[in-house]
Amino acid sequence: MNVDALLEEFRQGRVTAEEIKRQLTGHSYADAGFARLDHHRLLRKGQPEVVFCQGKTPEHVAHIFAELAQANGRVLGTRADASQYEAVRDLPGANYDPLSRVLSIVREPVEPVGKVIVVSAGTADLPVAEEAARVAEHLGSRVVRHFDCGVAGIHRFLSVLDDFLDARAVVAVAGMDGALPSVVGGAVAAPVIAVPTSVGYGASFGGLAALLTMLNSCAPGVTVVNIDNGFGAGYMAHVINAQCVAASKG
């Protein structure tokens, strides 16, 4: 529960002043020796801390997931591998997707809100696109996927264009020439978060060519995250979507 929600609960008499004081002045982090877990991230950001699993031992991931699950009932980890999943699979609600490498715990599912579309240029971009989709879904957005819609066959994107008209945010994932986000940005009203991938032949320079193409997009409303950063795109798409939903209710 973030600060605004906590204060609303107090205004409606559902929590006491003592409970607010306890949450705001309680332990802001847990020191595990190898990691300091930010328990106040939920209060500040509206979402708990997310775990970047790459480079961590399975034992470290298991300890972090157990601690965060106890505190929040939900945990999201990115760039996880099978050995890390084995270390946490006995925790209630644990789930792992090997394509996106997203590892999560969900003990109390939430009703998804709004609409985020994740569109990818090619099948080779799927790991990054699926990471973005799963991140946004875990955070609480309703996600619609449209994969393999690259500009080499632009009719594939145009055939589903109507589905984009009521989207609150769009994540567009592409490698090679990186042109898809500009096409999407020129066709839809929602903000577009472009994700360059490291897919491509030698002169793609591991995604740098796609990144530069996206940074030089002439389409308005397109912003760009780092190469292969499906997590960052999915998180930002959810933030935009959630704020749009909140504004429509206000």
C-alpha positions as CSV (number, residue, x, y, z in Angstrom):
1,M,0.0,0.0,0.0
2,N,1.5,3.4,-1.0
3,V,1.3,6.6,1.1
4,D,-1.7,8.0,-0.7
5,A,-3.7,4.7,-0.2
6,L,-2.6,4.5,3.4
7,L,-3.8,8.1,4.1
8,E,-7.1,7.3,2.4
9,E,-7.5,4.3,4.6
10,F,-7.0,6.5,7.6
11,R,-9.4,9.1,6.3
12,Q,-12.1,6.5,6.1
13,G,-11.3,5.1,9.5
14,R,-10.0,1.8,8.4
15,V,-6.5,2.2,9.9
16,T,-5.4,4.0,13.1
17,A,-2.9,6.8,13.5
18,E,-0.7,4.3,15.3
19,E,-0.7,2.0,12.3
20,I,0.3,4.8,10.0
21,K,3.1,5.8,12.3
22,R,4.3,2.1,12.5
23,Q,4.4,1.8,8.7
24,L,6.1,5.1,8.1
25,T,8.7,4.9,10.9
26,G,9.2,1.2,10.9
27,H,12.2,-0.6,9.5
28,S,12.8,0.9,6.0
29,Y,15.0,-2.0,4.9
30,A,16.1,-5.5,6.0
31,D,19.8,-6.1,6.1
32,A,20.5,-9.6,4.8
33,G,24.3,-9.1,4.8
34,F,24.6,-9.6,1.0
35,A,21.6,-7.3,0.3
36,R,19.6,-4.5,1.9
37,L,15.9,-5.1,1.0
38,D,14.0,-1.8,0.5
39,H,10.7,-2.4,2.4
40,H,9.6,1.2,1.9
41,R,9.7,0.9,-1.9
42,L,6.0,0.1,-1.8
43,L,5.1,3.2,0.2
44,R,7.2,5.4,-2.0
45,K,6.5,3.9,-5.5
46,G,3.3,2.0,-5.1
47,Q,5.1,-1.3,-6.1
48,P,7.5,-3.4,-4.0
49,E,11.2,-3.7,-4.9
50,V,11.9,-5.8,-8.0
51,V,14.8,-8.3,-7.9
52,F,17.4,-8.4,-10.7
53,C,18.4,-12.0,-10.4
54,Q,21.2,-12.2,-12.9
55,G,24.6,-12.7,-11.1
56,K,22.9,-13.7,-7.8
57,T,23.4,-17.2,-6.4
58,P,20.2,-19.4,-6.1
59,E,20.6,-19.2,-2.3
60,H,20.6,-15.4,-2.4
61,V,17.6,-15.3,-4.6
62,A,15.7,-17.7,-2.4
63,H,16.5,-15.6,0.7
64,I,15.4,-12.3,-1.0
65,F,12.2,-13.8,-2.4
66,A,11.2,-15.3,1.0
67,E,11.8,-12.0,2.7
68,L,9.9,-9.9,0.1
69,A,7.1,-12.4,-0.1
70,Q,6.6,-12.3,3.6
71,A,6.5,-8.5,3.6
72,N,4.4,-7.9,0.4
73,G,2.8,-11.1,-0.7
74,R,4.1,-10.5,-4.2
75,V,7.6,-10.6,-5.6
76,L,8.9,-10.0,-9.1
77,G,12.3,-11.1,-10.4
78,T,13.9,-10.5,-13.8
79,R,16.8,-12.2,-15.7
80,A,16.3,-15.4,-13.6
81,D,17.5,-18.9,-14.6
82,A,16.2,-22.4,-13.9
83,S,18.5,-22.9,-10.9
84,Q,17.1,-19.8,-9.2
85,Y,13.6,-21.0,-9.8
86,E,14.5,-24.4,-8.3
87,A,15.6,-22.5,-5.2
88,V,12.3,-20.7,-4.7
89,R,9.7,-23.1,-6.3
90,D,8.5,-24.4,-3.0
91,L,7.4,-20.9,-1.9
92,P,3.6,-20.5,-2.3
93,G,2.7,-18.8,-5.5
94,A,6.1,-19.2,-7.2
95,N,6.1,-19.2,-11.0
96,Y,8.8,-19.1,-13.7
97,D,8.7,-18.4,-17.4
98,P,11.9,-19.6,-19.2
99,L,11.2,-17.5,-22.3
100,S,11.1,-14.1,-20.6
101,R,13.2,-15.3,-17.6
102,V,10.7,-13.7,-15.3
103,L,10.4,-15.3,-11.8
104,S,7.5,-14.2,-9.6
105,I,5.4,-14.9,-6.6
106,V,1.7,-13.9,-6.5
107,R,-0.2,-15.0,-3.4
108,E,-3.2,-12.7,-3.9
109,P,-4.0,-12.0,-7.6
110,V,-5.2,-8.5,-8.5
111,E,-7.8,-7.6,-11.0
112,P,-6.0,-6.2,-14.1
113,V,-6.9,-2.6,-15.1
114,G,-6.7,-0.5,-18.3
115,K,-4.9,-1.7,-21.4
116,V,-1.3,-2.0,-22.3
117,I,-0.3,-3.4,-25.7
118,V,3.0,-5.1,-26.3
119,V,3.9,-5.4,-30.0
120,S,7.1,-7.0,-31.3
121,A,8.7,-6.9,-34.7
122,G,9.8,-10.5,-35.0
123,T,9.7,-13.8,-33.3
124,A,13.4,-13.4,-32.3
125,D,12.3,-10.4,-30.2
126,L,9.9,-12.5,-28.1
127,P,12.1,-12.9,-25.0
128,V,12.3,-9.1,-24.5
129,A,8.7,-8.5,-25.5
130,E,7.4,-11.2,-23.2
131,E,9.5,-9.8,-20.3
132,A,7.7,-6.4,-20.8
133,A,4.3,-8.1,-21.0
134,R,4.8,-10.2,-17.8
135,V,6.2,-7.2,-15.9
136,A,3.2,-5.0,-16.7
137,E,0.8,-7.9,-15.9
138,H,2.5,-8.6,-12.6
139,L,2.2,-4.9,-11.6
140,G,-1.6,-5.0,-12.4
141,S,-2.1,-3.9,-16.0
142,R,-4.2,-5.8,-18.5
143,V,-1.9,-6.7,-21.4
144,V,-2.7,-7.5,-25.0
145,R,0.1,-9.1,-27.1
146,H,0.6,-8.6,-30.8
147,F,3.8,-10.4,-31.9
148,D,5.6,-10.7,-35.2
149,C,4.3,-7.4,-36.7
150,G,7.5,-6.0,-38.2
151,V,7.8,-3.5,-40.9
152,A,9.0,-6.1,-43.5
153,G,5.3,-7.0,-43.6
154,I,3.6,-3.8,-42.5
155,H,0.1,-5.3,-43.3
156,R,0.6,-7.5,-40.2
157,F,0.6,-4.4,-37.9
158,L,-2.2,-2.7,-39.9
159,S,-4.4,-5.8,-39.6
160,V,-4.6,-5.3,-35.8
161,L,-4.4,-1.5,-35.7
162,D,-8.0,-1.1,-34.4
163,D,-6.9,-2.9,-31.2
164,F,-4.5,-0.1,-30.4
165,L,-7.1,2.7,-30.4
166,D,-8.1,2.3,-26.7
167,A,-4.7,1.4,-25.4
168,R,-3.3,3.6,-22.5
169,A,0.3,2.7,-23.4
170,V,2.2,0.7,-26.0
171,V,5.5,-1.2,-25.8
172,A,7.1,-1.6,-29.2
173,V,10.0,-4.1,-29.3
174,A,12.3,-4.4,-32.3
175,G,15.8,-5.3,-33.3
176,M,17.4,-5.2,-36.8
177,D,16.5,-1.8,-38.3
178,G,14.4,-0.8,-35.2
179,A,11.8,0.9,-37.3
180,L,8.6,-0.5,-35.8
181,P,8.2,2.0,-32.9
182,S,8.2,4.9,-35.4
183,V,5.4,3.3,-37.4
184,V,3.4,2.6,-34.3
185,G,4.1,6.1,-32.9
186,G,2.8,7.6,-36.1
187,A,-0.4,5.6,-36.0
188,V,-1.6,5.5,-32.4
189,A,-2.5,8.2,-29.8
190,A,-1.1,6.3,-26.8
191,P,2.5,7.0,-25.7
192,V,4.9,4.4,-27.2
193,I,7.8,3.0,-25.2
194,A,10.4,1.7,-27.7
195,V,12.7,-1.2,-26.8
196,P,15.7,-2.0,-29.0
197,T,16.8,-5.6,-28.9
198,S,20.2,-7.1,-29.6
199,V,18.7,-9.1,-32.5
200,G,20.4,-8.6,-35.9
201,Y,23.5,-9.2,-38.0
202,G,26.9,-7.7,-37.5
203,A,26.3,-4.1,-38.3
204,S,23.4,-4.0,-35.8
205,F,26.2,-3.8,-33.1
206,G,24.3,-5.8,-30.6
207,G,21.2,-3.6,-30.7
208,L,23.0,-0.2,-31.0
209,A,21.8,0.4,-34.5
210,A,18.2,-0.2,-33.4
211,L,18.7,2.0,-30.4
212,L,20.0,4.9,-32.5
213,T,17.1,4.5,-34.9
214,M,14.6,4.7,-32.1
215,L,16.3,7.7,-30.5
216,N,16.1,9.5,-33.9
217,S,12.4,8.6,-34.4
218,C,10.4,11.4,-36.1
219,A,7.1,10.1,-34.6
220,P,5.9,12.1,-31.7
221,G,5.1,10.4,-28.4
222,V,7.9,7.8,-28.6
223,T,10.4,7.3,-25.8
224,V,13.2,4.8,-25.7
225,V,14.6,2.5,-23.0
226,N,17.9,0.6,-23.1
227,I,18.8,-2.4,-25.3
228,D,16.8,-5.5,-24.3
229,N,15.2,-3.7,-21.3
230,G,11.8,-5.3,-21.4
231,F,11.5,-4.8,-17.7
232,G,11.9,-1.0,-17.8
233,A,9.4,-0.7,-20.7
234,G,6.9,-2.9,-19.0
235,Y,7.2,-1.0,-15.7
236,M,6.8,2.4,-17.4
237,A,3.8,1.2,-19.5
238,H,2.1,0.1,-16.3
239,V,2.8,3.4,-14.5
240,I,1.3,5.3,-17.5
241,N,-1.7,2.9,-17.7
242,A,-2.4,3.0,-13.9
243,Q,-2.3,6.8,-13.8
244,C,-4.7,7.0,-16.8
245,V,-7.1,4.6,-15.0
246,A,-6.8,6.6,-11.8
247,A,-7.5,9.9,-13.6
248,S,-10.5,8.5,-15.4
249,K,-12.0,7.5,-12.0
250,G,-11.2,10.9,-10.5
